[in-house]
Amino acid sequence: MDDRFDLVAIGAGPAGEKGAAQAAYFGKRVAIVESRDVPGGSAASKTGVPTKTLREAALYLTGFRHRELYGLGLDLARDTVLEAMRARTDEVIALSVDAVRKNIERHGIEMVRGQARLGPGRTVAVTTPEGERTIGAEVILVASGSRPFHPVGIPFDDPDIHDSESILELKQIPERFVVVGGGAVGCEYASIFRALGAEVALIDRSDRLLPFLDREMSHVLGEIFEGEGIRLVLGAGVDAVDRTDGMLELRLSTGELLRPEAALFATGRSGNTEALGLEAAGVEVDERGRIVVDETFRTTVEGIYAAGDVIGPPALASVSMEQGRVAACHAFGLPFKETLDSLPPFGVYSVPEAAMVGITQEAATTAGIDHEVGRGWFSTNARARIAGTTQGLVKLVFRRDDRVLLGVHIVGDDAAELIHQGQAVLHQGGTIDYFIHVTFNVPTLSEAYKYAAYDGLQRLAAGAPSRSSRLVGSEATALLSLGPAFGSTPRTRPMPEGER
Ligand SMILES: Cc1cc2nc3c(=O)[nH]c(=O)nc-3n(C[C@H](O)[C@H](O)[C@H](O)COP(=O)(O)OP(=O)(O)OC[C@H]3O[C@@H](n4cnc5c(N)ncnc54)[C@H](O)[C@@H]3O)c2cc1C
């Protein structure tokens, strides 16, 4: 068969594109099959890139960060703002799609436009606009991504009920907006629409926002949201959605009736697995329809790999790319990227941002690790004061006996960028002493790390070891498997109060 490749990726999103590029980089003959007319996946056109651009545009156009500082309200008409935001978003989507297209071309990868499904004998059957095409492959990478999950009973055909993709087509900024779902997408959209001046209610069944975050950070973010005027309705769900006299009505499990102009249901994603012919090919899926893979992203069928949202959490573009690369390296025995980073950071682009890497304080407690924390508040940070973004903090979780860093948690402006300093120290198995000894540019938000570390030292000096702790030093290291370098020698003694 002429139509034969070393690797065929199904889907040109982050997982498919990066997996394909990795194999092509090492000289493999590669094709990507994509059903949309543009590459980049949902990340480039419907989720990551558009939401981040909308956020940036909303903050800029409304002067959100600075209006109180200078006493100047930018009173732009809502439709003008929406129009400008949309224009900018389209521009950035086009740039992002173009960047992916160029990367695919640069690597000599063949793009096949069409709907792919697995065929017999390691082939991919593609329905193209010109007809059926069968492509043979030594390795197939399924990277077909996901789509918004639609809970039963929610009328998504109503023009004012949106999911995390249709929200991009909103015709006007609603005066009253309800977001259902306090995860990353819900928090991002709730705070973006609040910055745009909408009255926003954010509803979630959980007792806090972003339950994967350190509990304290969830509360800090919640308080900031409430301070900005977002109404949090936690511990409640939506029982029914109706229209009465033309008005949209959401009945909550608490009995309360909300009448927003528009509502967003940010209630998770479902993998695009149905039309792939997985069952006939023998590729196993779990009870939630996610493709089952091992740590090298091999499915249950030899030569077929899967990466990205189609295998389930964490369902991030950042991690999907890495999964695609590891899958390609493993498939061809390339000694380049053999394992996935065990300490990926998480970034939430709400206003303000939230980010974390490593373990939370609760996880340290549950694991019985004798730990301490240190906090550096943005309210005492010079750069934050100058910028008027004093809400937020850097929180360090570290082992008490040797001060090895275990986790970093940030809420505040630029949290998704700032987290990488903590990530680097964590990866090196460093201690909080690093932040004490290095010189930071002043004024910078990064300096909050230094004062978080000082705070940690003061707490060490002040407090006795936690009675509940069971594990120390090497035992805890093994439990966390944070790598061989974990556990370097402390260089700094705890600092008495006032010695800064
Ligand atoms: C609102 C929102 C904001 C987000 N923001 C971020 C963020 O800031 N940072 C981050 O890291 N992640 C973010 N994510 C998550 C991120 O979008 C996904 O994790 C990422 O897109 C997954 O990449 P993927 O390659 O697995 O799938 P996708 O990006 O979904 O791409 C899959 C591709 O496969 C194609 N396809 C599907 N089936 C077939 C078929 N049978 N034949 C041919 N082609 C097919 C699809 O058309 C699509 O182009 C966000 C998600 C949402 C919902």
PDBQT file of the ligand as one rigid body, heavy atoms in Angstrom, charges set to zero:
ROOT
HETATM    1  C1  LIG A 601     -13.252  26.787  28.031  1.00  0.00    +0.000 C 
HETATM    2  C2  LIG A 601     -11.986  25.987  28.111  1.00  0.00    +0.000 A 
HETATM    3  C3  LIG A 601     -10.784  26.625  28.354  1.00  0.00    +0.000 A 
HETATM    4  C4  LIG A 601      -9.603  25.889  28.411  1.00  0.00    +0.000 A 
HETATM    5  N1  LIG A 601      -8.441  26.540  28.694  1.00  0.00    +0.000 NA
HETATM    6  C5  LIG A 601      -7.289  25.847  28.807  1.00  0.00    +0.000 A 
HETATM    7  C6  LIG A 601      -6.073  26.501  29.151  1.00  0.00    +0.000 A 
HETATM    8  O1  LIG A 601      -6.047  27.699  29.385  1.00  0.00    +0.000 OA
HETATM    9  N2  LIG A 601      -4.945  25.767  29.238  1.00  0.00    +0.000 N 
HETATM   10  C7  LIG A 601      -4.940  24.399  29.011  1.00  0.00    +0.000 A 
HETATM   11  O2  LIG A 601      -3.873  23.771  29.115  1.00  0.00    +0.000 OA
HETATM   12  N3  LIG A 601      -6.078  23.747  28.664  1.00  0.00    +0.000 NA
HETATM   13  C8  LIG A 601      -7.243  24.442  28.564  1.00  0.00    +0.000 A 
HETATM   14  N4  LIG A 601      -8.404  23.780  28.234  1.00  0.00    +0.000 N 
HETATM   15  C9  LIG A 601      -8.352  22.348  27.905  1.00  0.00    +0.000 C 
HETATM   16  C10 LIG A 601      -7.889  22.140  26.455  1.00  0.00    +0.000 C 
HETATM   17  O3  LIG A 601      -8.715  22.849  25.571  1.00  0.00    +0.000 OA
HETATM   18  C11 LIG A 601      -7.924  20.663  26.108  1.00  0.00    +0.000 C 
HETATM   19  O4  LIG A 601      -7.300  19.919  27.115  1.00  0.00    +0.000 OA
HETATM   20  C12 LIG A 601      -7.186  20.386  24.788  1.00  0.00    +0.000 C 
HETATM   21  O5  LIG A 601      -7.825  21.043  23.731  1.00  0.00    +0.000 OA
HETATM   22  C13 LIG A 601      -7.150  18.882  24.497  1.00  0.00    +0.000 C 
HETATM   23  O6  LIG A 601      -6.405  18.664  23.341  1.00  0.00    +0.000 OA
HETATM   24  P1  LIG A 601      -6.682  17.379  22.429  1.00  0.00    +0.000 P 
HETATM   25  O7  LIG A 601      -5.630  17.392  21.375  1.00  0.00    +0.000 OA
HETATM   26  O8  LIG A 601      -6.819  16.173  23.266  1.00  0.00    +0.000 OA
HETATM   27  O9  LIG A 601      -8.138  17.626  21.808  1.00  0.00    +0.000 OA
HETATM   28  P2  LIG A 601      -8.804  18.802  20.964  1.00  0.00    +0.000 P 
HETATM   29  O10 LIG A 601      -8.153  20.092  21.166  1.00  0.00    +0.000 OA
HETATM   30  O11 LIG A 601     -10.261  18.679  21.294  1.00  0.00    +0.000 OA
HETATM   31  O12 LIG A 601      -8.567  18.360  19.459  1.00  0.00    +0.000 OA
HETATM   32  C14 LIG A 601      -9.097  17.172  18.944  1.00  0.00    +0.000 C 
HETATM   33  C15 LIG A 601      -9.216  17.292  17.434  1.00  0.00    +0.000 C 
HETATM   34  O13 LIG A 601      -9.599  16.028  16.909  1.00  0.00    +0.000 OA
HETATM   35  C16 LIG A 601     -10.515  16.219  15.839  1.00  0.00    +0.000 C 
HETATM   36  N5  LIG A 601     -11.288  14.979  15.674  1.00  0.00    +0.000 N 
HETATM   37  C17 LIG A 601     -12.126  14.392  16.550  1.00  0.00    +0.000 A 
HETATM   38  N6  LIG A 601     -12.601  13.239  16.070  1.00  0.00    +0.000 NA
HETATM   39  C18 LIG A 601     -12.051  13.091  14.847  1.00  0.00    +0.000 A 
HETATM   40  C19 LIG A 601     -12.158  12.092  13.854  1.00  0.00    +0.000 A 
HETATM   41  N7  LIG A 601     -12.893  10.990  14.036  1.00  0.00    +0.000 N 
HETATM   42  N8  LIG A 601     -11.468  12.249  12.712  1.00  0.00    +0.000 NA
HETATM   43  C20 LIG A 601     -10.696  13.355  12.503  1.00  0.00    +0.000 A 
HETATM   44  N9  LIG A 601     -10.558  14.325  13.411  1.00  0.00    +0.000 NA
HETATM   45  C21 LIG A 601     -11.215  14.198  14.576  1.00  0.00    +0.000 A 
HETATM   46  C22 LIG A 601     -11.348  17.399  16.317  1.00  0.00    +0.000 C 
HETATM   47  O14 LIG A 601     -11.971  18.048  15.225  1.00  0.00    +0.000 OA
HETATM   48  C23 LIG A 601     -10.290  18.268  16.982  1.00  0.00    +0.000 C 
HETATM   49  O15 LIG A 601      -9.735  19.196  16.086  1.00  0.00    +0.000 OA
HETATM   50  C24 LIG A 601      -9.613  24.491  28.200  1.00  0.00    +0.000 A 
HETATM   51  C25 LIG A 601     -10.835  23.832  27.967  1.00  0.00    +0.000 A 
HETATM   52  C26 LIG A 601     -12.005  24.568  27.930  1.00  0.00    +0.000 A 
HETATM   53  C27 LIG A 601     -13.296  23.836  27.679  1.00  0.00    +0.000 C 
ENDROOT
TORSDOF 0
